[in-house]
Amino acid sequence: MLGSERRGSVEAVGAAVIEVAGVVEDMQRAIEAPFARVLGRPFAWSPARSVDVSARANVHRMIRAITKVSVLGLGQLAEMTAPSTAKSIVATPNGAAVVAGLTCAFGDHLSLAQNALAPTMEIREAGQVIPRTPAGLSAGFPAAADTVVVYVHGLGATDFGWGGDSSFGRRLERETDGKVSSVVLAYNSGAHIHDNAADLNRLLADLVASWPVKVNRLVLVGHSMGGLVIRGASHLALEQAAPSDRRVRVDQARPAWWTDLVTEVFLIGTPHRGAPLEQVSALGISVLDSMPHTAPLARLGNRRSAGIKDLRIGTVIAAELDPQDPEVREPSRHLTAACLPKAKYHVIASTLLSQSWGPLSEYFGDALVPVSSALSDPDANGREGIPNAEVHRLRGVKHAELQTHDAVYEVLRGVLVAKQLLDCWG
């Protein structure tokens, strides 16, 4: 673990201790309040109780103060004592999984605190960052092809989920005899989806501009939240591409804008219309918040990441958030994300229950995403679906398995063969 990551770990633990201490103090007050109302003012204002309340407040203040001082000292010590040969925690699958879990839950808070554990969106290969420069990409992809497939993982996942010899990317490279290059991304899935979409927009522009050979074709593959990030990036890029910009982009001296190069988009188990688990969580927290003695627990629950909250109804555009209260996810504020005009979209959904379960099978879907959400069906709030999308329905594949399952790979491979994107396949 790098020195900065060691310090970040200490700071993350300290922030958690301070937050929990505040919740415990508020819970004590909330539990005590009904007794004060029942027993009346003599109890509420008794000298013994006043001393007890004051002492308890001092204890909580002391805990927070000691924690802050300890974090400052221990963080610096942890950073200073890191060996010079230390590697990043995200360079190994287990370390990357730990960081992914942490950022899944609190990634936006880590970013705001400029914590070293909060990842930025980067191209990764075997846990190593590949710089988005001509030299960096040439070194990272010595056999670069003009067809590039970009993989974007989902909430709490890592770039290692797309890696390995059995991954979609490696299999495509082998079966095409190197006529396709696979690029795997890692990012902070706890940040707002629209923030990650903006990062993806910039990364794809850098990728096209700095790729070792001229890029003739881009294929985008997103699993779960990764599909929403792709949709958000596409919407943002098209929104930024004014007519004047389009005239400039036809100049042969400039690299083609990445949106013009995308021919296929695969959205695998993507919750376009939201995920029930977050919807239930939001409802439960609102119930806790409505009762004084459980409101502190609701405050703790609301510390979950912005990325998780965005999954409530599939919020991918910044304008969908209420500027007065960014915690709100109102269906009435929904906007339809624009699709890339030159790309063919493929949506992949899975059901675990048999057809005999009827509508329940459709709602249960892959255990996390209902079929209607994964297929981006039009909804009652005016959001349109993905026009002319090709639908691929699987059975018996769990949500997490969609990232590596053979049935999904066969969809990717079959589509690319059918569209004759890769001449060497027959």
Helices and strands as residue ranges (DSSP letters): H 3-39, H 41-44, H 47-80, G 89-91, H 93-112, E 122-125, E 128-130, H 134-140, E 147-152, G 159-162, H 168-175, E 181-186, H 193-210, E 217-223, H 225-240, H 243-249, G 258-260, E 262-268, H 276-289, H 295-301, H 306-310, G 318-320, G 331-333, E 344-351, G 355-357, H 359-364, H 371-374, E 390-395, G 400-403, H 406-418
